[in-house]
Amino acid sequence: MTHSAANQTNHANLSHGHDVTATSGLYKNDMVNNQRGEVAIIVMPDKNFFHFCGAGLQGVENDAWYPYSEGQLFQAVERFLTSAKVANNVVTVDRPRRNGVSIDYRVLYNKYI
């Protein structure tokens, strides 16, 4: 599958315009201090799979798709990023943009230290 990417939120809340947000103990200038990272994901809500567009998790030939349970997208993204030691935790999954049958999201995370 080939899709473009950009951003994320729990797709069940997409129509309500909600963002899935966690709080961080880091300061607002973390991006300036290079303590935060950002990656785009593509979500296939009909199949409950998502794809990282970077962070070293996109897979061989950009074809790695990760499962998630409905209503648990934030938790699944955080689990994969922390298990891969890319992130300490996920801060937000937001800015959904529909792209045909997929939805693109932006994931903001605190970098693994």
C-alpha positions as CSV (number, residue, x, y, z in Angstrom):
1,M,0.0,0.0,0.0
2,T,1.3,3.5,-0.8
3,H,-0.2,6.6,0.8
4,S,1.0,10.0,1.8
5,A,1.2,10.9,5.5
6,A,1.0,13.8,7.9
7,N,-0.8,13.3,11.3
8,Q,-3.1,11.5,14.2
9,T,-6.0,11.3,16.9
10,N,-8.3,8.4,17.9
11,H,-10.2,7.9,14.7
12,A,-13.4,7.2,16.7
13,N,-13.3,10.8,17.8
14,L,-12.4,12.2,14.4
15,S,-15.9,13.4,13.6
16,H,-16.1,15.3,16.9
17,G,-12.8,17.1,16.3
18,H,-11.1,15.8,19.5
19,D,-7.4,15.4,19.8
20,V,-5.8,12.6,21.9
21,T,-3.5,14.4,24.2
22,A,-1.2,13.3,27.1
23,T,0.6,15.7,29.3
24,S,4.4,15.9,29.5
25,G,6.7,16.8,32.4
26,L,9.0,18.6,29.9
27,Y,8.8,22.3,29.2
28,K,7.1,24.0,26.3
29,N,10.5,24.8,24.7
30,D,11.4,21.1,24.4
31,M,11.3,21.2,20.6
32,V,13.9,24.0,20.7
33,N,16.0,22.0,23.1
34,N,15.7,19.0,20.7
35,Q,13.9,16.8,23.4
36,R,10.8,16.2,21.3
37,G,10.4,14.4,18.1
38,E,7.7,14.2,15.5
39,V,6.6,11.5,13.1
40,A,3.7,11.1,10.7
41,I,1.5,8.0,10.7
42,I,-1.0,6.7,8.2
43,V,-4.1,5.0,9.7
44,M,-6.3,2.6,7.9
45,P,-9.4,2.7,10.2
46,D,-11.3,0.1,8.4
47,K,-8.5,-2.4,9.0
48,N,-7.2,-1.2,12.4
49,F,-3.7,-0.8,11.1
50,F,-1.3,2.1,11.1
51,H,2.1,2.8,9.4
52,F,5.0,5.0,10.6
53,C,6.4,7.4,8.0
54,G,9.8,7.6,9.6
55,A,11.4,7.1,13.1
56,G,13.0,3.9,11.6
57,L,9.8,2.0,12.0
58,Q,8.5,2.2,8.4
59,G,9.8,-1.3,7.6
60,V,11.6,-2.9,4.7
61,E,10.4,-1.2,1.5
62,N,8.2,1.0,3.6
63,D,5.6,-1.8,4.1
64,A,5.4,-2.2,7.9
65,W,1.8,-1.9,9.2
66,Y,1.1,-2.2,12.9
67,P,-2.2,-3.4,14.5
68,Y,-4.3,-1.5,17.0
69,S,-7.6,-2.1,18.8
70,E,-10.4,0.3,18.0
71,G,-10.3,3.2,20.4
72,Q,-6.7,2.4,21.4
73,L,-4.7,4.1,18.6
74,F,-2.8,6.5,21.0
75,Q,-1.8,3.6,23.3
76,A,-0.7,1.4,20.4
77,V,1.5,4.2,18.8
78,E,3.1,4.9,22.2
79,R,3.7,1.2,22.8
80,F,5.6,0.7,19.5
81,L,7.6,4.0,19.9
82,T,8.6,3.2,23.5
83,S,9.4,-0.5,22.7
84,A,11.6,0.6,19.8
85,K,13.4,3.1,22.2
86,V,12.4,6.0,19.9
87,A,10.3,7.7,22.6
88,N,10.0,7.9,26.3
89,N,6.3,8.6,25.8
90,V,3.9,10.1,23.3
91,V,2.6,13.6,24.0
92,T,0.0,14.1,21.3
93,V,-1.5,12.3,18.3
94,D,-3.3,15.0,16.3
95,R,-4.1,17.0,13.2
96,P,-6.1,14.3,11.3
97,R,-6.3,14.7,7.6
98,R,-8.4,12.3,5.5
99,N,-6.6,11.0,2.4
100,G,-9.0,8.7,0.6
101,V,-9.5,5.6,2.7
102,S,-6.7,6.5,5.1
103,I,-6.2,9.2,7.7
104,D,-2.9,10.9,8.3
105,Y,-1.8,12.0,11.8
106,R,1.1,13.8,13.4
107,V,2.6,12.2,16.5
108,L,4.6,14.3,18.9
109,Y,6.8,12.5,21.4
110,N,9.5,12.9,24.0
111,K,12.6,11.4,22.6
112,Y,14.2,8.4,24.2
113,I,17.1,9.4,26.4
